[in-house]
Amino acid sequence: MRALEDSKALLRDLVAFPTISEDSNRALIDHLAGRLEAAGARVEVLADASGGKANLFATLGPEGDGGIVLSGHSDVVPVAGQDWTVEPFALTERDGRLYGRGTCDMKGFIAAAVAMAPVFAARKLTRPLHFAFTHDEEVGCLGARALAAALAAKGLRPAVAIIGEPTSMRIIEGHKGCYEYSTHFTGRAGHASAPDRGVNAVEYAVRYVARLLELGEALKARAPAASPFDPPWTTVSTGVLTGGNARNVIAAEARVDWEMRPVQPGDADFIKAALRRHCDETLLPAMRRVAPEAGIVTEVVGEVEGLVPASDNEARRIVAELTGANDAGTVPFGTEAGIFQSLGMSVVVCGPGSIEQAHKPDEYLALDQLAECLAMLERLADRIGGRE
């Protein structure tokens, strides 16, 4: 019961930090660093180039390789335009639920892990226990990529990672990758009464999206026969198409924000090659016949690896023992898990709360889910350390 109350109190603090991805997360990271240092952890705060964002990496137990990582991202999605019935950046407890932005995605797991730090510190741990809290997961897993590079540079090789994204405490061993892009179109402005004298960037952006739709259909036939995902093929989605400034002006600029979620690496190469040919052989020649300065440039926002199910997965074995689960599944949403897997770790995703509540108004974490997560972490403390 004490651990649950401590977790709720810490979650109240964390929700009060409005760590929307476009803003700084430093105050939250510094708060967590203080809590972990007080528990006896060896703490590193790893700032980005701007100094406004930071990752936290902390360790309890012995030095060296082979440790277990408890990982979560500190950023949250915006609340603008959402109809909340409670204050999003103040924790509200009601009817067995904890409401607030980030409660399930994923400050609840972070609060549980850090609240349990004194319990872990009181044990004689047989292997390192790491806490890894990152920035900017929601906008391309930027913090996790930086953390992976830092761990590789140090030569530190943890063996297991548990990513505490909301899975209703189910063990997840696989998910698709998430590749995000912004494609920018530059045309030539002019009066709409003479469309042939300009190059309408919006219209060429529409043609680009039409090709994305065609390729999305083609990907269905490329689905692996034994794909564990739902849907089983790589998906393509257009999220934003914007451009122009008036109905009677030929649009000089446009932008398409789009993504794909590969089930296999070759699908990403297939899409990118097909789009490159479409631009080089069809769109750009037509644009430059009128405006030699016209262009199409694709900006890579983030290319995040998927989590590939592995037949030999220590993380799955450990979490199955801790939770009593007999199976593991896959999910359609992305996480930082593939980045940790790329470092050679065995990885699962398992955390409190449901993805159905994430990113929505009145996001909440059920108290019984938080208690279940704490029970898992208590069993982990028993597993890797006895009482001193």
Secondary structure, DSSP 8 states (H G I E B T S, - for coil): -HHHHHHHHHHHHHHHS--BTTS--HHHHHHHHHHHHHTT-EEEEEE-TTSS-EEEEEEES--SSS-EEEEEE--B---TT---SS-TTS-EEETTEEESTTIIIIIHHHHHHHHTHHHHHTEEESS-EEEEEES-TTTTSHHHHHHHHHHHHHT---SEEEE---STT--EEEE--EEEEEEEEE-B-EETT-GGGSB-HHHHHHHHHHHHHHHHHHHHTT--TT--SSSSS-EEEEEEEEE-S-TTEE--EEEEEEEEE-SSHHHHHHHHHHHHHHIIIIIHHHHHHH-TT-EEEEEEEEEE--B---SS-HHHHHHHHHH-----EEESS--SHHHHHTTT-EEEE--SS-TTTTTSTT-EEEHHHHHHHHHHHHHHHHHHEEE-
